[in-house]
Amino acid sequence: MKTNIVKHIAMSLAVVAGTSAISSCSRDFLDPDPLSMYEPGKTFSTESGLQAALAMADRHLCNNYTYYNNKNFSCPIATEYMMSDLMLYGKTDQGGGIWDDVNKKLTPTSGMQENDNNYMSFYWGQGYTGVKYANTILSYIDGVKGLSESVKNEYKGRAYFHRAYRYYNLCWQWGDIPLVTKILEVPKQNYKSTKRDAILRMCVSDMEKAVEWVPSQKQMSTIGMVNKEACRMLLAKLYLSIGEWKKAEQQCDELINNSGLALMKKPFGSAEHANGGEPETWNITRNVIWDLHRPVNKYRTDNTETILAMLNVSDQRHVDYLTMRIFGPNWNDNGNLKTPDGKGAGMNYARNNSNYRKDHDLLRAFGRGIATFRPTAWSQHTMWEVNGVEDNQDLRHNSEVGNWVHMTDLKYNNKSSKYDGKPFQLYDESGKCLCNDTIRDWFDFPLYKIYFKDASAEANLGATQFNGCTKGTDGTLYLYRLAEAYLLRAEAKFYQGDATAADDVNEIRKRANCSQFYTTVNIGDIMNERARELYLEEWRNVELTRVSYDLALSGKPDEWGNIYDVNTWDKQEGTDLNGGSYWYQRCVHYSYYNRPWGMGIKSGKATLNYTMNKNNVFWPIPDAAITANRYGKLAQNYGYSGYDANVPMFTDWKEAVADEDSAN
């Protein structure tokens, strides 16, 4: 199968002046001119200049998931999951970072910096960097000669997508934020915050145009560029964000019924990619879920489920995504994980080691995990229960076909132990625990989501670390696929009281070969299905926060019968188990936060206490952004130092845009 994969990426590298000046993530969003190192009027007077800016905007979509700092083993998307019901920080021996006490450690001046466990500040900078790329295109497109009106509109539509995508995420991470829509000609340091709802309504207006102007994928010769279907998906989410549930449903209808898209229901793709790292150790029985998540299959033209893929293939646009290292259990921790006779449980032998055995190759089958992050106990087990049954037939939770791995599926591979070849045990025959750190070393995981064939390690017979998507590995990810459209439609129907919401959830479950189905669904059922289907794809914190607002706006109860007030859902403080937002209730019900089992955990010299405050539903506006805005005042979020309910804000996006115009 030949596919023309984003040829415009190569062009972006040729326009050196254009890309080098706008690719930095570190510049403050308040800098009035991200292109000041050269003459933007010349660079962006041609179509190639615009293509360079658009290519960088496309490329940086992937950074939100994969951006890799070689000082640590982490990635941005994990922060979205840590601030949710699905994940915990795993490297307890190094302390908890902010994660063992978010309530006290997350402040406007600390706790958000990019490090081993937290990428909040990265998301702020990356969000506004993407806004700059989009604003660059929109600022210069009308001055480019020789382009037809329809071609200009395509550029504008894609720029609207990139800007709206960033603002959608920024608004649900931070709430009320500065609205920047232009490349300013003079410095501006008197920004005011704009209300979240106003920004999202502007994005709706923009994306309604984008849906009309951007061509469908079937009309495009390249893969990896924004298409009409991606615009529809984002527009559906934006309609949900402002309570336009019927319109959101209609956009999903178009995607599901009229876009030529369909859920993949049978195995597909090359047999070369249909198994894992070492089949003699851990074999994958051919199945659609495994195939659906092989990177090379995500941009196949016969994959009718892909809406938009983020290409992470060539050296020119590759970013390491060390998922097996980051999200896999630390099974080879010889100091903590033992056999019943006291030997090291899992050995990571290289293939040129005399002790290597193909049928005992834990390293290539599962990767050398260090559990920087780990799934919550709830997301490993209880989340998979439907009708009171843990559905192990569900292909997404099925160890018999090889997609899901239980720790007891691993087998000891230490020849010095009499237990060699037998399944891992958490307890010996006397009941003694064989693992000193069950947070880091002992948990089940979805191999089909974290497995990448590590190309660099595979080429080295002496490799003792198989980390995931390293250089040379195809690490392509989904931004959007059709399964999410079904779940968004189910959500939109739920708010409207439409009982057929269960049908949409069941469609996803049918494809996964589940044994259990819903007759009716509540919001918890829908969010649980999102967690099952979209793990490491959706921005979990963003979606939970948006749903918290929608739930309050609709007046519908959550799965515990709580009804939320639209005026107070995000204006509460405390760590008790009552009140707060739906986001907060999910965190305290399904994670360790504010629960007895999350308090007083001993790890070396540290004592971990997993706490979360109700006000943490929105992250604090970074103090650096506030202080850089010398002649204006940005609004701080409720519950954080500097909060002032009386700080003036724009309540209409047109007012914010007019204020920008006055600065030029």
Secondary structure as UniProt FT lines:
FT   HELIX           8..14
FT   HELIX           16..22
FT   TURN            29..30
FT   TURN            34..37
FT   HELIX           40..43
FT   TURN            44..45
FT   HELIX           47..66
FT   TURN            70..71
FT   HELIX           77..82
FT   TURN            83..85
FT   STRAND          87..89
FT   HELIX           92..94
FT   TURN            97..100
FT   HELIX           102..105
FT   HELIX           120..140
FT   HELIX           141..143
FT   TURN            145..146
FT   HELIX           149..174
FT   STRAND          177..178
FT   STRAND          193..194
FT   HELIX           196..213
FT   HELIX           217..219
FT   HELIX           228..241
FT   TURN            242..243
FT   HELIX           245..258
FT   HELIX           271..273
FT   TURN            279..281
FT   HELIX           288..292
FT   HELIX           295..297
FT   TURN            298..299
FT   TURN            301..302
FT   TURN            304..305
FT   STRAND          306..310
FT   HELIX           315..317
FT   HELIX           323..327
FT   TURN            331..332
FT   TURN            334..336
FT   STRAND          337..338
FT   TURN            340..341
FT   TURN            351..352
FT   TURN            354..355
FT   HELIX           358..360
FT   HELIX           362..366
FT   STRAND          373..375
FT   HELIX           377..380
FT   HELIX           382..384
FT   STRAND          385..386
FT   TURN            387..388
FT   STRAND          389..390
FT   TURN            392..393
FT   HELIX           395..397
FT   TURN            399..402
FT   STRAND          404..405
FT   HELIX           407..409
FT   TURN            415..416
FT   TURN            418..421
FT   TURN            429..430
FT   HELIX           438..441
FT   STRAND          445..446
FT   HELIX           447..450
FT   HELIX           455..458
FT   TURN            461..462
FT   TURN            471..472
FT   STRAND          477..481
FT   HELIX           482..495
FT   TURN            496..497
FT   TURN            499..500
FT   HELIX           501..511
FT   TURN            512..513
FT   HELIX           523..533
FT   TURN            535..537
FT   HELIX           540..554
FT   TURN            559..560
FT   TURN            566..570
FT   HELIX           582..590
FT   TURN            593..594
FT   HELIX           596..598
FT   STRAND          601..603
FT   TURN            604..605
FT   STRAND          606..608
FT   HELIX           614..617
FT   HELIX           623..628
FT   TURN            630..631
FT   TURN            638..639
FT   TURN            641..642
FT   TURN            645..646
FT   HELIX           653..663
//
